[in-house]
Amino acid sequence: MKEYFVYITTNIQKTVLYIGITNNLSCRIDQHFQESKNTKKSFAGKYNCFHLVYYEKFENPSEAILREKTIKKWRREKKVKLIQDFNPDWEFLEKDIL
């Protein structure tokens, strides 16, 4: 059974948030890191958003897509609350994933 993830990454200063969806979280986080080092063409690459601070797992891709779209519409304050409820210290979680 496939797993799908909605995730939020940030930069080192925690000033920019990137919300995405993937079916391979570790690979996607690594891609963000590589984009930040090399191309800087994507939003995450341009703003160095490769530090994972939040993720949710889904079995149904449609549910994951809907959740991603919902979170993207939220104001920053609500996104910050979501992250803080999941990860109160805003630890960078990519070390646990990669």
C-alpha positions as CSV (number, residue, x, y, z in Angstrom):
1,M,0.0,0.0,0.0
2,K,1.3,3.4,-1.0
3,E,1.7,6.2,1.5
4,Y,1.3,9.9,0.7
5,F,2.6,12.8,2.8
6,V,1.6,16.4,3.1
7,Y,4.6,18.2,4.5
8,I,5.9,21.6,5.5
9,T,9.5,22.7,5.1
10,T,11.1,26.0,6.2
11,N,14.4,27.8,5.9
12,I,17.0,28.0,8.7
13,Q,15.5,31.3,10.0
14,K,12.0,29.7,10.0
15,T,10.6,32.7,8.1
16,V,9.4,31.0,5.0
17,L,7.0,28.0,4.8
18,Y,6.6,25.6,1.9
19,I,3.7,23.1,1.8
20,G,4.0,20.1,-0.5
21,I,2.8,16.6,-1.2
22,T,4.8,13.5,-2.0
23,N,4.7,9.7,-2.0
24,N,8.4,9.5,-0.9
25,L,9.1,12.0,1.9
26,S,12.8,11.3,2.3
27,C,13.5,11.6,-1.5
28,R,11.5,14.8,-1.7
29,I,13.3,16.4,1.2
30,D,16.6,15.5,-0.4
31,Q,15.4,17.0,-3.7
32,H,14.6,20.3,-1.9
33,F,18.1,20.3,-0.4
34,Q,19.7,19.7,-3.8
35,E,17.6,22.5,-5.3
36,S,18.7,24.8,-2.6
37,K,22.3,24.0,-3.2
38,N,22.2,24.0,-7.0
39,T,19.4,25.4,-9.2
40,K,17.4,27.7,-7.0
41,K,14.7,27.7,-9.7
42,S,11.9,26.4,-7.5
43,F,10.3,28.2,-4.6
44,A,11.8,25.9,-2.0
45,G,15.2,26.1,-3.7
46,K,15.1,29.9,-4.0
47,Y,14.2,30.3,-0.3
48,N,16.2,27.4,1.0
49,C,13.2,25.6,2.4
50,F,14.5,22.1,3.0
51,H,14.1,21.8,6.8
52,L,11.2,19.5,7.5
53,V,9.1,20.7,10.4
54,Y,5.7,19.0,9.8
55,Y,4.2,16.1,8.0
56,E,1.0,14.0,7.8
57,K,0.6,10.6,6.3
58,F,-2.3,9.5,4.1
59,E,-3.2,6.3,2.4
60,N,-5.5,8.0,-0.1
61,P,-3.9,10.4,-2.6
62,S,-7.1,12.4,-3.0
63,E,-7.3,13.0,0.7
64,A,-3.6,14.1,0.8
65,I,-4.2,16.5,-2.2
66,L,-7.3,18.0,-0.5
67,R,-5.4,18.5,2.8
68,E,-2.4,20.2,1.0
69,K,-4.8,22.6,-0.8
70,T,-6.6,23.3,2.5
71,I,-3.4,24.1,4.4
72,K,-2.1,26.3,1.6
73,K,-5.2,28.5,1.9
74,W,-4.6,29.1,5.6
75,R,-3.1,32.3,7.0
76,R,0.4,31.9,8.4
77,E,-0.8,32.0,12.0
78,K,-2.9,28.9,11.5
79,K,0.0,27.1,9.7
80,V,2.3,28.0,12.6
81,K,-0.2,26.6,15.1
82,L,-0.4,23.3,13.1
83,I,3.4,23.1,13.2
84,Q,3.6,23.9,16.9
85,D,1.0,21.4,17.8
86,F,2.9,18.7,16.0
87,N,6.5,19.9,16.6
88,P,6.5,22.5,19.5
89,D,10.2,23.3,19.3
90,W,10.2,23.5,15.5
91,E,12.9,20.8,15.4
92,F,14.3,20.0,11.9
93,L,12.9,16.5,11.3
94,E,14.8,15.7,8.1
95,K,17.5,14.0,10.1
96,D,14.9,11.5,11.3
97,I,13.6,10.9,7.7
98,L,16.8,10.8,5.6
